[in-house]
Amino acid sequence: MKRSPFKTSTNGGKSRSKSRIFTNAVIVIWILVCALAAVVVIVPAVSPATGAEGADLLRAVVGPQPVAALESLSFQLQDKLRQYLFIASGEKPQIGWADTTSVGLVRPTGTATPAPRSPTALPIIIQPTTASPLPPTATPVPPGNAVSAPPDIGWQAYGPTVNGVPIMAQAMIMLNPQQSYAGTALVRMDLSQLQLHIMSGNLEPAHPSGIGKVIPNLGMIPPEDFPNLIAAFNGGFKGVHGRYGMMLNGLTLLQPIDGVATIALYQDGSVRIGAWGTDILPSPDMIAFRQNCPPLIEAGRFNPALFYNDRRAWGYSQNNDVTWRTGVGISQDGRYLIYAVSNGTTVQDLANALQLAGAYHAMQLDINQFYTHFVIYQPDTSQSSGLAAERLLSQMTDTRDLYLTPSLRDFFYLTLRQ
């Protein structure tokens, strides 16, 4: 039998088949990436939770910097949408206090009684004048309480009182006419009556393995603090956004970075905010700290970094992005801690709001609506903890067991001083 002079080869067919498989795989991956990108850019305007989850998934695929660029586009889209909705609704504000009332708590030296608040009250919106830097010299602790102490920006009692005296106050201000739908909600906390604590999430920021053996109840408020628990609020960025330093119970989870804004807690119960390496230095009596981004306010003056758009310094986000932002500041005398949250602001306007509220040093915390939280705690027998978290703003996620069960992200909480 004669062989054909022509050989039939299957190598070419196999090569073409492999090429098609590779091409199809690339197309599928590209479609998935584009879909996730659409989730990051478009979905947050409708569903903040889904948008946050989509951003985390995409971040794991392409890294934090490309996702941050997509989020900037999303922030622009959300800003335009909110401006349109503001006009379409007859200029109805898109930020407001949650429908809740305060309750009394008991402390050893007296009874904490409710500070009544109308559940239907509208936000107090004021248009402040341009802020000037606070004086650089120390001043005596002024008389008054969380409501009556200066500066007067329309503070109202918020949360429990101690012996009839408010220990927290709230106010809301409007800063930028270009974002008329937005306001900045402020909470002032009296640290002469309240003790601040820091808790790491059980996942973020990154921490060494085996930490659970050193810090029990990681990611949640320890049950032993439940009887004196007053309030809690969100922490800072994830580790991937800058690996900003953190210490908890004297254990360093992430090394501090020089020049980065830091809030530090000490054995005597005092709280300080400033730049690591200048305002805040390592000391034996320091028990906890959390870093996040450059300082907003330093010794009563705006940090020049506010006006330079350095993505790396601000966790790969743009400091002029208009989005939900949170921050924390402290008064010059160290008595009042001030929390700020806005549904549409830049870094500069966040700093301005904190300064108007009396902050002498201040820093940014987390951004994006899904990650902004401030709650007070009320007794609730339907919850296993016996407590329920009541959100500050109706636009915040309503999670009744927030920080009473393990949280993925770090946070701060306050208890009555003993």
QUIZIUR-V298559 format. One record per backbone hydrogen bond with DSSP energy under -1.0 kcal/mol. NH is the residue of the N-H (numbers start at 1). CO is the residue of the C=O. E is the energy in kcal/mol with one decimal. If there is no record, write none. Layout:
# QUIZIUR-V298559
nh->NH co->CO e->E
nh->NH co->CO e->E
This chain:
# QUIZIUR-V298559
nh->14 co->10 e->-2.2
nh->15 co->11 e->-2.5
nh->16 co->12 e->-2.4
nh->17 co->13 e->-2.2
nh->18 co->14 e->-2.6
nh->19 co->15 e->-2.4
nh->20 co->16 e->-2.4
nh->21 co->17 e->-2.2
nh->22 co->18 e->-2.6
nh->23 co->19 e->-2.7
nh->24 co->20 e->-2.8
nh->25 co->21 e->-2.3
nh->26 co->22 e->-2.5
nh->27 co->23 e->-2.4
nh->28 co->24 e->-2.6
nh->29 co->25 e->-2.7
nh->30 co->26 e->-2.6
nh->31 co->27 e->-2.6
nh->32 co->28 e->-2.4
nh->33 co->29 e->-2.7
nh->34 co->30 e->-2.7
nh->35 co->31 e->-2.5
nh->36 co->32 e->-2.7
nh->37 co->33 e->-2.6
nh->38 co->34 e->-2.4
nh->39 co->35 e->-2.0
nh->40 co->36 e->-2.3
nh->41 co->37 e->-2.4
nh->42 co->38 e->-3.1
nh->43 co->38 e->-1.0
nh->45 co->42 e->-1.4
nh->46 co->43 e->-2.3
nh->47 co->43 e->-3.4
nh->51 co->47 e->-2.4
nh->52 co->48 e->-2.3
nh->53 co->49 e->-2.1
nh->54 co->50 e->-2.6
nh->55 co->51 e->-2.2
nh->56 co->52 e->-1.9
nh->57 co->53 e->-2.1
nh->58 co->54 e->-2.5
nh->59 co->55 e->-2.4
nh->60 co->56 e->-1.6
nh->62 co->58 e->-2.8
nh->63 co->59 e->-1.6
nh->67 co->63 e->-1.0
nh->68 co->64 e->-2.3
nh->69 co->65 e->-1.8
nh->70 co->66 e->-1.9
nh->71 co->67 e->-2.7
nh->72 co->68 e->-1.8
nh->73 co->69 e->-1.4
nh->74 co->70 e->-2.1
nh->75 co->71 e->-2.9
nh->76 co->72 e->-1.9
nh->77 co->73 e->-2.2
nh->78 co->74 e->-2.9
nh->79 co->75 e->-2.4
nh->80 co->76 e->-2.2
nh->81 co->77 e->-2.5
nh->82 co->78 e->-2.7
nh->83 co->79 e->-2.1
nh->84 co->80 e->-2.1
nh->85 co->81 e->-2.7
nh->86 co->82 e->-2.2
nh->87 co->83 e->-1.8
nh->88 co->84 e->-2.9
nh->89 co->85 e->-2.0
nh->90 co->87 e->-1.5
nh->91 co->86 e->-2.8
nh->94 co->181 e->-1.9
nh->98 co->392 e->-2.3
nh->100 co->98 e->-1.5
nh->107 co->110 e->-2.2
nh->110 co->107 e->-1.6
nh->112 co->105 e->-2.7
nh->121 co->118 e->-1.6
nh->134 co->300 e->-1.2
nh->146 co->166 e->-1.0
nh->149 co->145 e->-2.5
nh->156 co->170 e->-2.4
nh->158 co->168 e->-2.1
nh->161 co->113 e->-2.1
nh->162 co->165 e->-2.7
nh->163 co->111 e->-1.7
nh->165 co->162 e->-1.7
nh->167 co->160 e->-1.2
nh->169 co->188 e->-1.9
nh->170 co->156 e->-2.9
nh->171 co->186 e->-1.8
nh->173 co->184 e->-2.1
nh->174 co->126 e->-2.2
nh->179 co->176 e->-1.8
nh->182 co->179 e->-1.9
nh->184 co->173 e->-2.9
nh->185 co->341 e->-3.0
nh->186 co->171 e->-3.2
nh->187 co->339 e->-2.4
nh->188 co->169 e->-2.8
nh->189 co->337 e->-3.1
nh->190 co->167 e->-2.7
nh->191 co->335 e->-3.4
nh->193 co->190 e->-1.5
nh->194 co->190 e->-1.4
nh->195 co->415 e->-3.2
nh->197 co->413 e->-2.5
nh->199 co->411 e->-2.7
nh->201 co->204 e->-2.1
nh->202 co->407 e->-2.8
nh->203 co->408 e->-1.2
nh->204 co->408 e->-2.8
nh->211 co->208 e->-1.1
nh->213 co->210 e->-1.4
nh->215 co->211 e->-3.2
nh->219 co->200 e->-1.0
nh->220 co->217 e->-1.8
nh->221 co->403 e->-3.1
nh->225 co->222 e->-2.5
nh->226 co->223 e->-1.5
nh->229 co->226 e->-1.4
nh->230 co->414 e->-2.8
nh->231 co->414 e->-1.2
nh->232 co->375 e->-2.1
nh->233 co->412 e->-2.4
nh->234 co->373 e->-1.9
nh->235 co->410 e->-1.4
nh->241 co->238 e->-1.6
nh->242 co->239 e->-1.5
nh->243 co->239 e->-2.2
nh->246 co->254 e->-2.1
nh->247 co->289 e->-2.5
nh->248 co->251 e->-2.7
nh->250 co->287 e->-2.7
nh->251 co->248 e->-2.2
nh->253 co->246 e->-2.6
nh->254 co->246 e->-1.8
nh->259 co->276 e->-3.0
nh->260 co->257 e->-1.6
nh->261 co->293 e->-2.6
nh->262 co->274 e->-2.8
nh->263 co->290 e->-2.4
nh->264 co->272 e->-3.0
nh->265 co->288 e->-3.0
nh->266 co->270 e->-1.8
nh->267 co->285 e->-2.2
nh->269 co->266 e->-2.2
nh->272 co->264 e->-2.2
nh->274 co->262 e->-2.2
nh->276 co->260 e->-2.2
nh->277 co->280 e->-3.3
nh->278 co->275 e->-1.5
nh->279 co->275 e->-1.4
nh->280 co->275 e->-2.3
nh->286 co->283 e->-1.7
nh->287 co->265 e->-2.4
nh->288 co->265 e->-1.3
nh->289 co->247 e->-1.6
nh->290 co->263 e->-1.9
nh->291 co->245 e->-2.4
nh->292 co->261 e->-1.8
nh->296 co->362 e->-2.5
nh->297 co->362 e->-1.3
nh->298 co->301 e->-3.2
nh->300 co->360 e->-3.2
nh->301 co->298 e->-1.6
nh->303 co->296 e->-2.2
nh->306 co->303 e->-2.3
nh->307 co->304 e->-1.9
nh->308 co->305 e->-1.4
nh->310 co->308 e->-1.9
nh->314 co->310 e->-1.4
nh->315 co->312 e->-1.1
nh->316 co->311 e->-3.8
nh->317 co->314 e->-1.3
nh->321 co->318 e->-1.6
nh->323 co->345 e->-1.8
nh->325 co->342 e->-1.6
nh->326 co->366 e->-1.4
nh->327 co->340 e->-2.1
nh->328 co->363 e->-2.5
nh->329 co->338 e->-2.7
nh->330 co->361 e->-2.3
nh->331 co->336 e->-2.4
nh->334 co->331 e->-1.5
nh->337 co->189 e->-2.4
nh->338 co->329 e->-3.0
nh->339 co->187 e->-2.7
nh->340 co->327 e->-2.6
nh->341 co->185 e->-2.2
nh->342 co->325 e->-2.3
nh->343 co->183 e->-1.2
nh->345 co->323 e->-2.2
nh->347 co->319 e->-2.7
nh->350 co->346 e->-1.9
nh->351 co->347 e->-2.3
nh->352 co->348 e->-2.1
nh->353 co->349 e->-2.4
nh->354 co->350 e->-2.1
nh->355 co->351 e->-2.4
nh->356 co->352 e->-2.5
nh->357 co->353 e->-1.4
nh->358 co->355 e->-1.6
nh->359 co->354 e->-2.6
nh->360 co->330 e->-3.0
nh->361 co->330 e->-1.4
nh->362 co->297 e->-1.8
nh->363 co->328 e->-2.4
nh->365 co->326 e->-3.0
nh->366 co->235 e->-1.8
nh->368 co->324 e->-2.2
nh->371 co->368 e->-1.3
nh->372 co->369 e->-1.4
nh->375 co->232 e->-2.6
nh->376 co->390 e->-2.1
nh->377 co->230 e->-1.9
nh->378 co->388 e->-2.5
nh->380 co->386 e->-2.1
nh->383 co->380 e->-1.6
nh->386 co->383 e->-1.2
nh->388 co->378 e->-2.4
nh->389 co->400 e->-2.8
nh->390 co->376 e->-3.3
nh->392 co->374 e->-2.3
nh->394 co->96 e->-2.3
nh->396 co->393 e->-1.3
nh->399 co->397 e->-1.1
nh->402 co->399 e->-1.8
nh->404 co->401 e->-1.9
nh->405 co->401 e->-1.1
nh->407 co->219 e->-2.3
nh->411 co->199 e->-2.5
nh->412 co->233 e->-2.9
nh->413 co->197 e->-1.9
nh->414 co->231 e->-2.9
nh->415 co->195 e->-2.0
nh->416 co->228 e->-2.3
nh->417 co->193 e->-2.5
